[in-house]
Amino acid sequence: MAQPKQYTIEAFFFRWVLRVLIGIAAIAAALYVLDFAIWRMRVAAHGGMGTVTVNRVVAAELKDSKEDYYYDGKEDVACSRSLFPQGGVNACWWQQKHLEVINRY
């Protein structure tokens, strides 16, 4: 009779970690695909995009690693009503938490 393979603790741990990482990647990929499908249905029904008003600030680099900031007004930024960024724009829930946009020159 053939004896079963004997695995070391390191090999067992490595295989366990690898399986967990593959599972997490598969769940994330499935969640992204589902989010994209729901977002496309919302866009088709004219409800998948939104806007958020953000403050624009221009940062000019000065000598000695200093910066000068200039307020550039408010601007409406397009966002997607989804869990992940879709359509080349950020998700609205994320954009609402980051209301200040800094352009560095």
N, C-alpha and C positions, 0 to 999 in steps of 0.2 A: 504494500500500500504506500502511496505517495503521502509524504507528510506535508501539512500546510506550511506556507511560507511564514517565517518568523520576521516580524517587522520590529525595528528598533523604535524607541520612543520618539526620536527625532523624525523618522520617516512617517510615523503615525501622525505627529503634530503637523508636519509639513502638508500631508495629504488633507488633513482636517481644515487647515487654514486655506488651502487652495480651493477646496469645495465651498467654504463659506464665501470667499471672494468671488467665485464664479456665480454663486447664488445671488449675491448682492448686485453684481453686474447685470444678471438676467432680469432681476426685479426692476432695477433702474431703467433698463432698456424697454421693458414692457410698459412701465409707467410713462416714459417719454412718448412712446407710440400712442398710448391711450390718450394722453394729454393733447398730442397733436391732432388726433382724430376728432376729439371733442372741440378743440379750438377751430378746426376747419368747418365743422358744422355751425359753430357760432358765427364765424365770418360769413358763411353763406346766408345766415339769417340776419346779417348786419348788426351783430352784437359782440363780435370777438375782439374788437379793438376799443381802446379808450385813450384818454389824454390825462396828463398830470402836469400841473403848472410847477416849474422849477425855477430857482434863482440861478442866473448865470453870473459867474465871477471869472475875471481874467487875471491870471497871475503872471507878472512880469519879473524875470530874473534880474537881480541886481548884483553888484560886486559883493565879495566875501560871503557867498552862499546865502544871500538874503533874497527875499521876494517882496514885491509890492502887489497888493490886491486891489482890483478895480471892479466895482459893481457894474454889471452889464445889463441889468433889467431882468424881467421875468419872461419866460417863454413856455408855451405849451409843447410838451413832448409826447409823441405817440407811444402807446404801450399795449401789450397784448393781455387780454383777460384769460390768463392760463397759469399753470403751475411753473412751467419752464419758459425761458425766452423763446418766442415764436415769431416768424415773419421778419426777422432782422431787428427786432426791438425787444427791450427788456419787458419782463412781466410787470403788470401794474402794481402788485403787492410789493415788489422789490423797489420799483421806482418811487412809490409813495414814502418809502423809508429813506430814500436818498434824494432829498429835494434840492440839494445844492450841487451844481455842475461846475467844476473848475477847469478852465482851459489854460494850460501852461504854455507860455511862449519863451 
